[in-house]
Amino acid sequence: MKKISISKLAVMVKNKRTALNMTQDDVGRKTGINRALIGRIERNDFLPSILQLNSLAEVLEFDLQDILEDDTPMVATAFRGSDLTEEEESALDHLFDMMTAVKQQVLLRKALHNEK
């Protein structure tokens, strides 16, 4: 199962922010994340939500795959009908992505509570 490493996240956020010559306030304004939370992320003391992670990755120009620990491969199976239109297939793909994100958020929160 893939998990987010909050220590990798802390290093990534601080290094990218510094490389882009941005302050924590700058990152906060561009991501909508409070500057104090940016500091906590950099101190390995806060696990942001999926939306916040996406915002950080976009603003600081890093790939979320770079902050994952890979214990075992994540496997997902979906059963689909063969007579789906492209629009239905796209909607199912989107739904599957959202369900995966929710599941990942639950796992991240559990991991955070287990680390403390």
N, CA, C and O atoms as a printed pandas DataFrame, in Angstrom:
     atom_number atom_name residue_name chain_id  residue_number  x_coord  y_coord  z_coord
0              1         N          MET        A               1    0.833   -1.167    0.000
1              2        CA          MET        A               1    0.000    0.000    0.000
2              3         C          MET        A               1    0.891    1.247    0.000
3              4         O          MET        A               1    1.892    1.313    0.714
4              5         N          LYS        A               2    0.521    2.190   -0.780
5              6        CA          LYS        A               2    1.289    3.423   -0.854
6              7         C          LYS        A               2    0.807    4.380    0.224
7              8         O          LYS        A               2   -0.393    4.568    0.422
8              9         N          LYS        A               3    1.756    4.974    0.906
9             10        CA          LYS        A               3    1.441    5.943    1.954
10            11         C          LYS        A               3    2.251    7.206    1.711
11            12         O          LYS        A               3    3.346    7.162    1.149
12            13         N          ILE        A               4    1.708    8.307    2.135
13            14        CA          ILE        A               4    2.469    9.553    2.049
14            15         C          ILE        A               4    3.436    9.598    3.215
15            16         O          ILE        A               4    3.060    9.358    4.363
16            17         N          SER        A               5    4.661    9.902    2.911
17            18        CA          SER        A               5    5.677   10.080    3.939
18            19         C          SER        A               5    5.657   11.542    4.362
19            20         O          SER        A               5    5.991   12.432    3.580
20            21         N          ILE        A               6    5.258   11.779    5.616
21            22        CA          ILE        A               6    5.223   13.187    6.034
22            23         C          ILE        A               6    6.635   13.756    6.160
23            24         O          ILE        A               6    6.827   14.968    6.068
24            25         N          SER        A               7    7.618   12.885    6.370
25            26        CA          SER        A               7    8.992   13.395    6.409
26            27         C          SER        A               7    9.460   13.783    4.999
27            28         O          SER        A               7   10.134   14.800    4.833
28            29         N          LYS        A               8    9.110   12.980    3.982
29            30        CA          LYS        A               8    9.444   13.352    2.605
30            31         C          LYS        A               8    8.706   14.625    2.209
31            32         O          LYS        A               8    9.261   15.493    1.536
32            33         N          LEU        A               9    7.442   14.725    2.636
33            34        CA          LEU        A               9    6.651   15.916    2.339
34            35         C          LEU        A               9    7.306   17.148    2.955
35            36         O          LEU        A               9    7.416   18.186    2.301
36            37         N          ALA        A              10    7.738   17.038    4.205
37            38        CA          ALA        A              10    8.367   18.177    4.899
38            39         C          ALA        A              10    9.599   18.663    4.139
39            40         O          ALA        A              10    9.766   19.860    3.907
40            41         N          VAL        A              11   10.454   17.724    3.757
41            42        CA          VAL        A              11   11.679   18.072    3.027
42            43         C          VAL        A              11   11.331   18.660    1.661
43            44         O          VAL        A              11   11.921   19.659    1.248
44            45         N          MET        A              12   10.381   18.050    0.959
45            46        CA          MET        A              12    9.994   18.505   -0.378
46            47         C          MET        A              12    9.456   19.937   -0.332
47            48         O          MET        A              12    9.869   20.789   -1.119
48            49         N          VAL        A              13    8.539   20.189    0.588
49            50        CA          VAL        A              13    7.931   21.525    0.665
50            51         C          VAL        A              13    8.990   22.574    0.978
51            52         O          VAL        A              13    9.042   23.617    0.327
52            53         N          LYS        A              14    9.823   22.307    1.959
53            54        CA          LYS        A              14   10.846   23.291    2.332
54            55         C          LYS        A              14   11.849   23.502    1.192
55            56         O          LYS        A              14   12.181   24.641    0.865
56            57         N          ASN        A              15   12.330   22.416    0.589
57            58        CA          ASN        A              15   13.322   22.539   -0.484
58            59         C          ASN        A              15   12.757   23.253   -1.709
59            60         O          ASN        A              15   13.405   24.133   -2.275
60            61         N          LYS        A              16   11.550   22.872   -2.114
61            62        CA          LYS        A              16   10.941   23.505   -3.287
62            63         C          LYS        A              16   10.627   24.972   -3.020
63            64         O          LYS        A              16   10.856   25.831   -3.871
64            65         N          ARG        A              17   10.101   25.250   -1.828
65            66        CA          ARG        A              17    9.780   26.644   -1.478
66            67         C          ARG        A              17   11.050   27.498   -1.520
67            68         O          ARG        A              17   11.047   28.603   -2.061
68            69         N          THR        A              18   12.119   26.980   -0.950
69            70        CA          THR        A              18   13.395   27.700   -0.935
70            71         C          THR        A              18   13.946   27.872   -2.350
71            72         O          THR        A              18   14.416   28.950   -2.715
72            73         N          ALA        A              19   13.882   26.802   -3.142
73            74        CA          ALA        A              19   14.392   26.859   -4.521
74            75         C          ALA        A              19   13.620   27.876   -5.361
75            76         O          ALA        A              19   14.186   28.510   -6.251
76            77         N          LEU        A              20   12.333   28.027   -5.073
77            78        CA          LEU        A              20   11.510   28.992   -5.805
78            79         C          LEU        A              20   11.560   30.387   -5.173
79            80         O          LEU        A              20   10.860   31.306   -5.599
80            81         N          ASN        A              21   12.406   30.521   -4.148
81            82        CA          ASN        A              21   12.592   31.798   -3.461
82            83         C          ASN        A              21   11.262   32.339   -2.924
83            84         O          ASN        A              21   10.948   33.520   -3.068
84            85         N          MET        A              22   10.498   31.446   -2.305
85            86        CA          MET        A              22    9.202   31.823   -1.749
86            87         C          MET        A              22    9.248   31.736   -0.225
87            88         O          MET        A              22    9.946   30.896    0.342
88            89         N          THR        A              23    8.500   32.610    0.419
89            90        CA          THR        A              23    8.343   32.529    1.868
90            91         C          THR        A              23    7.156   31.622    2.178
91            92         O          THR        A              23    6.388   31.260    1.285
92            93         N          GLN        A              24    7.016   31.265    3.430
93            94        CA          GLN        A              24    5.840   30.492    3.839
94            95         C          GLN        A              24    4.569   31.297    3.569
95            96         O          GLN        A              24    3.544   30.734    3.186
96            97         N          ASP        A              25    4.637   32.603    3.766
97            98        CA          ASP        A              25    3.482   33.467    3.457
98            99         C          ASP        A              25    3.133   33.391    1.971
99           100         O          ASP        A              25    1.958   33.301    1.617
100          101         N          ASP        A              26    4.140   33.425    1.104
101          102        CA          ASP        A              26    3.900   33.329   -0.342
102          103         C          ASP        A              26    3.168   32.025   -0.683
103          104         O          ASP        A              26    2.182   32.020   -1.419
104          105         N          VAL        A              27    3.672   30.938   -0.135
105          106        CA          VAL        A              27    3.064   29.633   -0.398
106          107         C          VAL        A              27    1.638   29.612    0.150
107          108         O          VAL        A              27    0.722   29.103   -0.497
108          109         N          GLY        A              28    1.462   30.161    1.329
109          110        CA          GLY        A              28    0.138   30.217    1.926
110          111         C          GLY        A              28   -0.862   30.979    1.071
111          112         O          GLY        A              28   -1.997   30.538    0.887
112          113         N          ARG        A              29   -0.440   32.115    0.555
113          114        CA          ARG        A              29   -1.340   32.917   -0.291
114          115         C          ARG        A              29   -1.702   32.174   -1.578
115          116         O          ARG        A              29   -2.851   32.210   -2.018
116          117         N          LYS        A              30   -0.720   31.506   -2.175
117          118        CA          LYS        A              30   -0.968   30.833   -3.454
118          119         C          LYS        A              30   -1.738   29.520   -3.308
119          120         O          LYS        A              30   -2.412   29.087   -4.243
120          121         N          THR        A              31   -1.639   28.890   -2.142
121          122        CA          THR        A              31   -2.318   27.604   -1.943
122          123         C          THR        A              31   -3.603   27.738   -1.137
123          124         O          THR        A              31   -4.457   26.852   -1.169
124          125         N          GLY        A              32   -3.740   28.845   -0.414
125          126        CA          GLY        A              32   -4.899   28.989    0.469
126          127         C          GLY        A              32   -4.699   28.273    1.800
127          128         O          GLY        A              32   -5.640   28.129    2.580
128          129         N          ILE        A              33   -3.482   27.830    2.055
129          130        CA          ILE        A              33   -3.167   27.144    3.309
130          131         C          ILE        A              33   -2.533   28.159    4.251
131          132         O          ILE        A              33   -1.630   28.898    3.861
132          133         N          ASN        A              34   -3.001   28.191    5.471
133          134        CA          ASN        A              34   -2.491   29.116    6.480
134          135         C          ASN        A              34   -0.972   28.975    6.619
135          136         O          ASN        A              34   -0.446   27.862    6.608
136          137         N          ARG        A              35   -0.266   30.112    6.751
137          138        CA          ARG        A              35    1.190   30.104    6.855
138          139         C          ARG        A              35    1.664   29.235    8.020
139          140         O          ARG        A              35    2.682   28.552    7.913
140          141         N          ALA        A              36    0.932   29.261    9.124
141          142        CA          ALA        A              36    1.320   28.442   10.276
142          143         C          ALA        A              36    1.274   26.950    9.928
143          144         O          ALA        A              36    2.103   26.174   10.404
144          145         N          LEU        A              37    0.313   26.557    9.106
145          146        CA          LEU        A              37    0.238   25.151    8.694
146          147         C          LEU        A              37    1.375   24.789    7.747
147          148         O          LEU        A              37    1.874   23.664    7.766
148          149         N          ILE        A              38    1.782   25.753    6.915
149          150        CA          ILE        A              38    2.951   25.517    6.050
150          151         C          ILE        A              38    4.163   25.226    6.934
151          152         O          ILE        A              38    4.930   24.302    6.662
152          153         N          GLY        A              39    4.328   26.009    7.982
153          154        CA          GLY        A              39    5.423   25.787    8.925
154          155         C          GLY        A              39    5.338   24.417    9.584
155          156         O          GLY        A              39    6.349   23.728    9.727
156          157         N          ARG        A              40    4.135   24.023    9.983
157          158        CA          ARG        A              40    3.952   22.703   10.603
158          159         C          ARG        A              40    4.259   21.581    9.615
159          160         O          ARG        A              40    4.830   20.557    9.992
160          161         N          ILE        A              41    3.879   21.773    8.349
161          162        CA          ILE        A              41    4.207   20.766    7.325
162          163         C          ILE        A              41    5.722   20.630    7.216
163          164         O          ILE        A              41    6.252   19.519    7.176
164          165         N          GLU        A              42    6.411   21.761    7.169
165          166        CA          GLU        A              42    7.875   21.741    7.039
166          167         C          GLU        A              42    8.557   21.171    8.278
167          168         O          GLU        A              42    9.687   20.691    8.195
168          169         N          ARG        A              43    7.885   21.217    9.420
169          170        CA          ARG        A              43    8.442   20.653   10.654
170          171         C          ARG        A              43    7.999   19.204   10.878
171          172         O          ARG        A              43    8.257   18.621   11.931
172          173         N          ASN        A              44    7.327   18.634    9.868
173          174        CA          ASN        A              44    6.914   17.237    9.981
174          175         C          ASN        A              44    5.823   17.057   11.035
175          176         O          ASN        A              44    5.747   16.013   11.684
176          177         N          ASP        A              45    4.980   18.075   11.203
177          178        CA          ASP        A              45    4.015   18.089   12.292
178          179         C          ASP        A              45    2.563   18.188   11.816
179          180         O          ASP        A              45    1.660   18.343   12.639
180          181         N          PHE        A              46    2.322   18.102   10.504
181          182        CA          PHE        A              46    0.962   18.253    9.988
182          183         C          PHE        A              46    0.841   17.540    8.655
183          184         O          PHE        A              46    1.685   17.689    7.771
184          185         N          LEU        A              47   -0.223   16.763    8.527
185          186        CA          LEU        A              47   -0.509   16.099    7.258
186          187         C          LEU        A              47   -1.688   16.813    6.612
187          188         O          LEU        A              47   -2.808   16.743    7.116
188          189         N          PRO        A              48   -1.443   17.500    5.501
189          190        CA          PRO        A              48   -2.519   18.239    4.845
190          191         C          PRO        A              48   -3.525   17.304    4.182
191          192         O          PRO        A              48   -3.255   16.123    3.962
192          193         N          SER        A              49   -4.682   17.859    3.871
193          194        CA          SER        A              49   -5.710   17.096    3.160
194          195         C          SER        A              49   -5.250   16.843    1.725
195          196         O          SER        A              49   -4.260   17.416    1.269
196          197         N          ILE        A              50   -5.969   15.994    1.033
197          198        CA          ILE        A              50   -5.658   15.704   -0.371
198          199         C          ILE        A              50   -5.710   16.982   -1.207
199          200         O          ILE        A              50   -4.835   17.220   -2.039
200          201         N          LEU        A              51   -6.733   17.798   -0.985
201          202        CA          LEU        A              51   -6.831   19.052   -1.740
202          203         C          LEU        A              51   -5.648   19.966   -1.450
203          204         O          LEU        A              51   -5.105   20.592   -2.360
204          205         N          GLN        A              52   -5.250   20.044   -0.184
205          206        CA          GLN        A              52   -4.096   20.866    0.171
206          207         C          GLN        A              52   -2.821   20.307   -0.447
207          208         O          GLN        A              52   -1.975   21.067   -0.918
208          209         N          LEU        A              53   -2.676   18.987   -0.448
209          210        CA          LEU        A              53   -1.501   18.367   -1.073
210          211         C          LEU        A              53   -1.439   18.698   -2.558
211          212         O          LEU        A              53   -0.377   19.032   -3.083
212          213         N          ASN        A              54   -2.581   18.603   -3.231
213          214        CA          ASN        A              54   -2.617   18.940   -4.651
214          215         C          ASN        A              54   -2.224   20.387   -4.878
215          216         O          ASN        A              54   -1.487   20.693   -5.815
216          217         N          SER        A              55   -2.708   21.273   -4.032
217          218        CA          SER        A              55   -2.383   22.696   -4.144
218          219         C          SER        A              55   -0.885   22.926   -3.950
219          220         O          SER        A              55   -0.259   23.668   -4.707
220          221         N          LEU        A              56   -0.319   22.283   -2.930
221          222        CA          LEU        A              56    1.120   22.416   -2.673
222          223         C          LEU        A              56    1.936   21.902   -3.856
223          224         O          LEU        A              56    2.901   22.538   -4.280
224          225         N          ALA        A              57    1.539   20.742   -4.385
225          226        CA          ALA        A              57    2.276   20.160   -5.512
226          227         C          ALA        A              57    2.212   21.074   -6.729
227          228         O          ALA        A              57    3.199   21.228   -7.449
228          229         N          GLU        A              58    1.068   21.671   -6.955
229          230        CA          GLU        A              58    0.925   22.567   -8.109
230          231         C          GLU        A              58    1.759   23.833   -7.936
231          232         O          GLU        A              58    2.496   24.220   -8.842
232          233         N          VAL        A              59    1.646   24.473   -6.786
233          234        CA          VAL        A              59    2.354   25.738   -6.551
234          235         C          VAL        A              59    3.868   25.524   -6.461
235          236         O          VAL        A              59    4.645   26.322   -6.985
236          237         N          LEU        A              60    4.277   24.446   -5.795
237          238        CA          LEU        A              60    5.708   24.207   -5.588
238          239         C          LEU        A              60    6.316   23.308   -6.658
239          240         O          LEU        A              60    7.498   22.969   -6.600
240          241         N          GLU        A              61    5.495   22.924   -7.637
241          242        CA          GLU        A              61    5.982   22.195   -8.815
242          243         C          GLU        A              61    6.683   20.876   -8.472
243          244         O          GLU        A              61    7.828   20.643   -8.860
244          245         N          PHE        A              62    5.959   20.013   -7.728
245          246        CA          PHE        A              62    6.483   18.671   -7.494
246          247         C          PHE        A              62    5.390   17.653   -7.760
247          248         O          PHE        A              62    4.206   17.986   -7.802
248          249         N          ASP        A              63    5.806   16.409   -7.938
249          250        CA          ASP        A              63    4.885   15.318   -8.225
250          251         C          ASP        A              63    4.558   14.607   -6.918
251          252         O          ASP        A              63    5.457   14.277   -6.145
252          253         N          LEU        A              64    3.279   14.372   -6.674
253          254        CA          LEU        A              64    2.872   13.700   -5.438
254          255         C          LEU        A              64    3.503   12.315   -5.303
255          256         O          LEU        A              64    3.688   11.829   -4.186
256          257         N          GLN        A              65    3.833   11.679   -6.415
257          258        CA          GLN        A              65    4.489   10.366   -6.364
258          259         C          GLN        A              65    5.828   10.441   -5.625
259          260         O          GLN        A              65    6.289    9.449   -5.061
260          261         N          ASP        A              66    6.452   11.631   -5.633
261          262        CA          ASP        A              66    7.762   11.790   -5.006
262          263         C          ASP        A              66    7.711   11.780   -3.481
263          264         O          ASP        A              66    8.754   11.693   -2.833
264          265         N          ILE        A              67    6.514   11.868   -2.900
265          266        CA          ILE        A              67    6.423   11.871   -1.443
266          267         C          ILE        A              67    5.777   10.595   -0.906
267          268         O          ILE        A              67    5.404   10.523    0.265
268          269         N          LEU        A              68    5.649    9.591   -1.774
269          270        CA          LEU        A              68    5.045    8.326   -1.352
270          271         C          LEU        A              68    6.105    7.337   -0.904
271          272         O          LEU        A              68    7.204    7.272   -1.453
272          273         N          GLU        A              69    5.736    6.568    0.116
273          274        CA          GLU        A              69    6.515    5.400    0.498
274          275         C          GLU        A              69    5.812    4.225   -0.143
275          276         O          GLU        A              69    4.584    4.149   -0.100
276          277         N          ASP        A              70    6.539    3.326   -0.722
277          278        CA          ASP        A              70    5.906    2.225   -1.428
278          279         C          ASP        A              70    6.221    0.909   -0.736
279          280         O          ASP        A              70    7.230    0.267   -1.029
280          281         N          ASP        A              71    5.340    0.508    0.197
281          282        CA          ASP        A              71    5.519   -0.769    0.887
282          283         C          ASP        A              71    5.163   -1.932   -0.028
283          284         O          ASP        A              71    5.951   -2.862   -0.202
284          285         N          THR        A              72    3.987   -1.873   -0.604
285          286        CA          THR        A              72    3.535   -2.873   -1.564
286          287         C          THR        A              72    2.711   -2.145   -2.609
287          288         O          THR        A              72    2.157   -1.085   -2.320
288          289         N          PRO        A              73    2.616   -2.676   -3.793
289          290        CA          PRO        A              73    1.851   -1.985   -4.825
290          291         C          PRO        A              73    0.369   -1.894   -4.463
291          292         O          PRO        A              73   -0.197   -2.814   -3.871
292          293         N          MET        A              74   -0.243   -0.776   -4.826
293          294        CA          MET        A              74   -1.665   -0.599   -4.615
294          295         C          MET        A              74   -2.398   -1.244   -5.796
295          296         O          MET        A              74   -2.091   -0.974   -6.957
296          297         N          VAL        A              75   -3.357   -2.087   -5.479
297          298        CA          VAL        A              75   -4.101   -2.771   -6.518
298          299         C          VAL        A              75   -5.566   -2.387   -6.384
299          300         O          VAL        A              75   -6.123   -2.398   -5.286
300          301         N          ALA        A              76   -6.176   -2.054   -7.492
301          302        CA          ALA        A              76   -7.597   -1.724   -7.487
302          303         C          ALA        A              76   -8.250   -2.449   -8.644
303          304         O          ALA        A              76   -7.694   -2.543   -9.738
304          305         N          THR        A              77   -9.427   -2.953   -8.384
305          306        CA          THR        A              77  -10.164   -3.663   -9.424
306          307         C          THR        A              77  -11.523   -3.014   -9.568
307          308         O          THR        A              77  -12.180   -2.708   -8.573
308          309         N          ALA        A              78  -11.940   -2.805  -10.786
309          310        CA          ALA        A              78  -13.264   -2.244  -11.047
310          311         C          ALA        A              78  -13.939   -3.113  -12.096
311          312         O          ALA        A              78  -13.314   -3.548  -13.063
312          313         N          PHE        A              79  -15.208   -3.354  -11.890
313          314        CA          PHE        A              79  -15.986   -4.119  -12.851
314          315         C          PHE        A              79  -16.862   -3.150  -13.620
315          316         O          PHE        A              79  -17.557   -2.325  -13.027
316          317         N          ARG        A              80  -16.832   -3.248  -14.920
317          318        CA          ARG        A              80  -17.589   -2.335  -15.757
318          319         C          ARG        A              80  -18.354   -3.114  -16.827
319          320         O          ARG        A              80  -17.942   -4.186  -17.272
320          321         N          GLY        A              81  -19.474   -2.531  -17.215
321          322        CA          GLY        A              81  -20.233   -3.117  -18.318
322          323         C          GLY        A              81  -19.522   -2.838  -19.628
323          324         O          GLY        A              81  -18.766   -1.873  -19.740
324          325         N          SER        A              82  -19.760   -3.667  -20.599
325          326        CA          SER        A              82  -19.069   -3.502  -21.874
326          327         C          SER        A              82  -19.783   -2.532  -22.810
327          328         O          SER        A              82  -19.229   -2.157  -23.843
328          329         N          ASP        A              83  -21.013   -2.116  -22.465
329          330        CA          ASP        A              83  -21.790   -1.260  -23.354
330          331         C          ASP        A              83  -21.826    0.193  -22.877
331          332         O          ASP        A              83  -22.829    0.878  -23.079
332          333         N          LEU        A              84  -20.770    0.666  -22.260
333          334        CA          LEU        A              84  -20.739    2.040  -21.757
334          335         C          LEU        A              84  -20.357    3.010  -22.864
335          336         O          LEU        A              84  -19.523    2.708  -23.719
336          337         N          THR        A              85  -20.985    4.181  -22.831
337          338        CA          THR        A              85  -20.579    5.238  -23.751
338          339         C          THR        A              85  -19.286    5.845  -23.223
339          340         O          THR        A              85  -18.899    5.600  -22.081
340          341         N          GLU        A              86  -18.623    6.634  -24.058
341          342        CA          GLU        A              86  -17.394    7.305  -23.611
342          343         C          GLU        A              86  -17.685    8.218  -22.431
343          344         O          GLU        A              86  -16.886    8.306  -21.499
344          345         N          GLU        A              87  -18.830    8.901  -22.467
345          346        CA          GLU        A              87  -19.211    9.800  -21.374
346          347         C          GLU        A              87  -19.425    9.023  -20.075
347          348         O          GLU        A              87  -18.987    9.464  -19.013
348          349         N          GLU        A              88  -20.087    7.885  -20.151
349          350        CA          GLU        A              88  -20.301    7.056  -18.967
350          351         C          GLU        A              88  -18.976    6.514  -18.438
351          352         O          GLU        A              88  -18.737    6.492  -17.231
352          353         N          GLU        A              89  -18.126    6.083  -19.353
353          354        CA          GLU        A              89  -16.810    5.581  -18.955
354          355         C          GLU        A              89  -16.004    6.678  -18.256
355          356         O          GLU        A              89  -15.356    6.428  -17.240
356          357         N          SER        A              90  -16.050    7.886  -18.803
357          358        CA          SER        A              90  -15.346    9.023  -18.193
358          359         C          SER        A              90  -15.901    9.328  -16.814
359          360         O          SER        A              90  -15.144    9.597  -15.882
360          361         N          ALA        A              91  -17.228    9.287  -16.679
361          362        CA          ALA        A              91  -17.858    9.548  -15.377
362          363         C          ALA        A              91  -17.450    8.480  -14.362
363          364         O          ALA        A              91  -17.192    8.793  -13.200
364          365         N          LEU        A              92  -17.392    7.231  -14.797
365          366        CA          LEU        A              92  -16.961    6.160  -13.894
366          367         C          LEU        A              92  -15.494    6.316  -13.506
367          368         O          LEU        A              92  -15.126    6.079  -12.355
368          369         N          ASP        A              93  -14.665    6.710  -14.453
369          370        CA          ASP        A              93  -13.256    6.959  -14.142
370          371         C          ASP        A              93  -13.127    8.055  -13.084
371          372         O          ASP        A              93  -12.350    7.937  -12.137
372          373         N          HIS        A              94  -13.903    9.119  -13.267
373          374        CA          HIS        A              94  -13.875   10.231  -12.314
374          375         C          HIS        A              94  -14.354    9.767  -10.936
375          376         O          HIS        A              94  -13.743   10.100   -9.921
376          377         N          LEU        A              95  -15.434    9.005  -10.901
377          378        CA          LEU        A              95  -15.961    8.478   -9.640
378          379         C          LEU        A              95  -14.928    7.584   -8.967
379          380         O          LEU        A              95  -14.719    7.671   -7.757
380          381         N          PHE        A              96  -14.283    6.727   -9.749
381          382        CA          PHE        A              96  -13.260    5.844   -9.200
382          383         C          PHE        A              96  -12.099    6.660   -8.620
383          384         O          PHE        A              96  -11.593    6.334   -7.546
384          385         N          ASP        A              97  -11.677    7.711   -9.317
385          386        CA          ASP        A              97  -10.601    8.580   -8.819
386          387         C          ASP        A              97  -10.997    9.226   -7.500
387          388         O          ASP        A              97  -10.185    9.312   -6.579
388          389         N          MET        A              98  -12.248    9.681   -7.407
389          390        CA          MET        A              98  -12.714   10.314   -6.165
390          391         C          MET        A              98  -12.754    9.301   -5.024
391          392         O          MET        A              98  -12.366    9.623   -3.901
392          393         N          MET        A              99  -13.220    8.078   -5.299
393          394        CA          MET        A              99  -13.270    7.049   -4.263
394          395         C          MET        A              99  -11.861    6.678   -3.798
395          396         O          MET        A              99  -11.629    6.454   -2.610
396          397         N          THR        A             100  -10.944    6.616   -4.728
397          398        CA          THR        A             100   -9.557    6.324   -4.374
398          399         C          THR        A             100   -8.969    7.434   -3.509
399          400         O          THR        A             100   -8.249    7.159   -2.550
400          401         N          ALA        A             101   -9.271    8.684   -3.845
401          402        CA          ALA        A             101   -8.776    9.818   -3.057
402          403         C          ALA        A             101   -9.339    9.787   -1.643
403          404         O          ALA        A             101   -8.616   10.049   -0.682
404          405         N          VAL        A             102  -10.615    9.471   -1.511
405          406        CA          VAL        A             102  -11.228    9.393   -0.179
406          407         C          VAL        A             102  -10.576    8.280    0.630
407          408         O          VAL        A             102  -10.241    8.472    1.799
408          409         N          LYS        A             103  -10.398    7.122    0.015
409          410        CA          LYS        A             103   -9.758    6.004    0.703
410          411         C          LYS        A             103   -8.339    6.374    1.128
411          412         O          LYS        A             103   -7.919    6.056    2.241
412          413         N          GLN        A             104   -7.600    7.045    0.244
413          414        CA          GLN        A             104   -6.234    7.464    0.560
414          415         C          GLN        A             104   -6.237    8.448    1.727
415          416         O          GLN        A             104   -5.359    8.387    2.588
416          417         N          GLN        A             105   -7.208    9.348    1.764
417          418        CA          GLN        A             105   -7.306   10.325    2.854
418          419         C          GLN        A             105   -7.529    9.602    4.186
419          420         O          GLN        A             105   -6.919    9.961    5.193
420          421         N          VAL        A             106   -8.392    8.594    4.197
421          422        CA          VAL        A             106   -8.634    7.815    5.413
422          423         C          VAL        A             106   -7.351    7.123    5.858
423          424         O          VAL        A             106   -7.006    7.140    7.040
424          425         N          LEU        A             107   -6.651    6.518    4.910
425          426        CA          LEU        A             107   -5.400    5.830    5.240
426          427         C          LEU        A             107   -4.335    6.802    5.742
427          428         O          LEU        A             107   -3.574    6.481    6.655
428          429         N          LEU        A             108   -4.286    7.990    5.142
429          430        CA          LEU        A             108   -3.314    8.990    5.572
430          431         C          LEU        A             108   -3.587    9.437    6.993
431          432         O          LEU        A             108   -2.665    9.564    7.798
432          433         N          ARG        A             109   -4.848    9.674    7.302
433          434        CA          ARG        A             109   -5.214   10.094    8.662
434          435         C          ARG        A             109   -4.881    9.000    9.667
435          436         O          ARG        A             109   -4.373    9.292   10.749
436          437         N          LYS        A             110   -5.160    7.743    9.325
437          438        CA          LYS        A             110   -4.815    6.637   10.220
438          439         C          LYS        A             110   -3.306    6.573   10.424
439          440         O          LYS        A             110   -2.836    6.390   11.547
440          441         N          ALA        A             111   -2.542    6.725    9.333
441          442        CA          ALA        A             111   -1.085    6.686    9.423
442          443         C          ALA        A             111   -0.559    7.807   10.303
443          444         O          ALA        A             111    0.375    7.606   11.079
444          445         N          LEU        A             112   -1.152    8.978   10.185
445          446        CA          LEU        A             112   -0.719   10.118   10.987
446          447         C          LEU        A             112   -0.952    9.838   12.463
447          448         O          LEU        A             112   -0.087   10.121   13.292
448          449         N          HIS        A             113   -2.097    9.290   12.796
449          450        CA          HIS        A             113   -2.398    9.000   14.193
450          451         C          HIS        A             113   -1.520    7.878   14.743
451          452         O          HIS        A             113   -1.224    7.856   15.938
452          453         N          ASN        A             114   -1.105    6.960   13.897
453          454        CA          ASN        A             114   -0.230    5.879   14.334
454          455         C          ASN        A             114    1.199    6.340   14.539
455          456         O          ASN        A             114    1.925    5.741   15.332
456          457         N          GLU        A             115    1.630    7.405   13.837
457          458        CA          GLU        A             115    3.003    7.892   13.960
458          459         C          GLU        A             115    3.213    8.694   15.230
459          460         O          GLU        A             115    4.336    8.786   15.725
460          461         N          LYS        A             116    2.162    9.267   15.758
461          462        CA          LYS        A             116    2.308   10.122   16.951
462          463         C          LYS        A             116    2.317    9.311   18.217
463          464         O          LYS        A             116    2.432    9.870   19.308
